[in-house]
């Protein structure tokens, strides 16, 4: 654990972004080789095995930065639709490794000073005074992945963990164009990788002799002169040695252009192609995958931080929160009053809303732990694909339970089976004085108690009546009766 803490206090990651490459740059103590001892991590787990390991569920809170008066310098002010899309992308890229993200809303911060994260004119480095600012003013959700959307003047995204000693507060700062533009969806995935303590695949450092050394190609750990994959680059052996600047063709294949490693070996020697498609590289159009070693490290870091009492920047929540809506309410009766905002669920998952019921109906959803209700997986009332773009369609229909297919073999949860009728809030009794339907009537208002009185009709005098009931949802019900002699 001490080695992990040393790494956490050391790393500060900054992304300088442009349209094609070099959209992430590390600003850290490159003269130090002090980082997590990845030899503690079992990096040999097949990547398909991670779906069977412990599930981690992390909340994601977005923060939209404005000027002091609440205005925003950017035409790309962060919307809930964009934030939801960002969380959907994270889930699609991380769920296979049993890492899940729960959207927890957007909060506003009014600060002209930090609406744009400027650079220090003396050093050219990004000013990280923003991090103490949000920490000291409680402008963060403890234990969550806090993502701060800044203006679009500077093209930048930052995974920042500055400070030393007992500092353990970590955030992500992202120029909002990289949140709301689907073509840049890989940026947040990359930044969350930094949040979980991954280095860039091309990371280089100065060694003990003062020489700047990058990761070598060889994976022969008996080659004491050249093997350094466990201490150079990203420290993860199954990510191949990768130059920071490389040529890639339209099929995302590496095109050698004479680059060689510290030992003079070409970067594609022996079929060990550089990490062109890796999320932790700089190949924007090709980024689409992590290696098993990277996943093992991320899961190791998450678990270590969760279990470390003095670290609070990652908290894993129960799976049940993924079955809670981010918007809307369950109607207490049907037909419900209109308009009604139905329970909406975050995108990025494959949902089956399957028919359900029970001996005692569920006018409000069953508790997550309640699995006693009847359900029919073959009768799907609503099916949603993880790539669904109409987020307004992801609602929980009446008479159904929720099945998230990313959790294989898990029975549906949260049965909502409501047959309640809307309450009667009052009405009138209309007596047709001529015992025919005309305008010669006597109207007697009734409150909710008297209109529902079981002896209402018995107490009426003989004659022709129209009993009108008014329901809470705005509906009415009329019953014309002819009361004969008692």
SULJO-V392118 format. One record per backbone hydrogen bond with DSSP energy under -0.5 kcal/mol. CO is the residue of the C=O (numbers start at 1). NH is the residue of the N-H. Records with the same first field share a line. If there is no record, write none. Layout:
CO->NH, NH
This chain:
1->5
2->6
3->7
4->8
5->9
6->10
7->10, 11
12->27
13->159
14->16, 25
15->17, 157
20->284
25->14, 27
26->28
28->30
29->32
30->206
33->35
36->38
37->40
38->41
41->43
42->45
46->49
47->50
48->51
49->52
50->53
56->58, 100
57->317
58->102
59->145
60->104
61->147
62->107
63->65, 149
64->109
66->111
67->70
71->67
79->83
80->84
81->85
82->86
83->87
84->88
85->89
86->90
87->91
88->92
89->93
90->94
91->95
94->97, 99
95->98
98->56
100->58
101->103
102->60
105->62
107->64
109->66, 111
111->115
112->115, 116
115->151
116->118
118->127
119->121
120->124
125->120
126->128
127->130
128->131, 132
129->133
130->134
131->135
132->136
133->137
134->139
135->138
138->140
140->142
141->144
143->315
144->146
145->61, 147
146->148, 172
147->63, 149
148->150, 174
149->65
150->176
153->155
154->156
155->17
156->175
157->15
158->160, 173
159->13
160->171
164->167
168->170
171->160
172->148
173->158
174->150
175->178
176->179, 180
177->181
180->182
181->184
182->185
184->187
185->189
186->190
187->191
188->192
189->193
190->194
191->195
192->196
193->198
194->197
200->203
201->242
203->233
205->213
207->210
211->207, 213
213->205
219->221
220->223
222->224
223->227
228->231, 232
232->235
235->237
236->239
238->240
240->275
244->246
247->255
249->252
253->249
254->256
255->247
259->267
261->264
265->261
266->269
268->271
269->272
271->273
274->276
275->278
277->288, 289
278->281
280->201
282->284
283->286, 287
289->279
291->295
292->296
293->297
294->298
295->299
296->300
297->301
298->302
299->303
300->304
301->305
302->306
303->307
305->308
307->309
308->311
312->143
315->317
318->321
319->322
320->323
321->324
327->344
340->342
341->329
343->396
344->326, 327
349->351
350->405
351->384
352->354, 403
353->381, 382
354->401
355->376
357->374
359->361
361->363
362->417
367->370
369->371
374->357
376->355, 379
378->380
379->355, 381
382->353
384->351
385->388
389->391
390->393
391->394
393->395
394->345
395->397
397->400
399->356
400->416
401->354
402->413
403->352, 405
404->407
406->408
407->410
413->402
415->366, 417
416->399, 400
417->362, 419
420->334
423->425, 472
425->448
426->470
427->446
428->430, 468
429->431, 444
430->432, 466
431->433, 442
432->435, 464
436->438
439->441
440->433, 434
442->431, 444
443->445
444->429
446->427
447->451
448->452
450->453
453->456
455->459
457->460
463->483
464->432
465->481
466->430, 468
467->469, 479
468->428
469->471, 477
470->425, 426
471->474
475->471
477->469
479->467, 481
481->465, 483
482->484
483->463
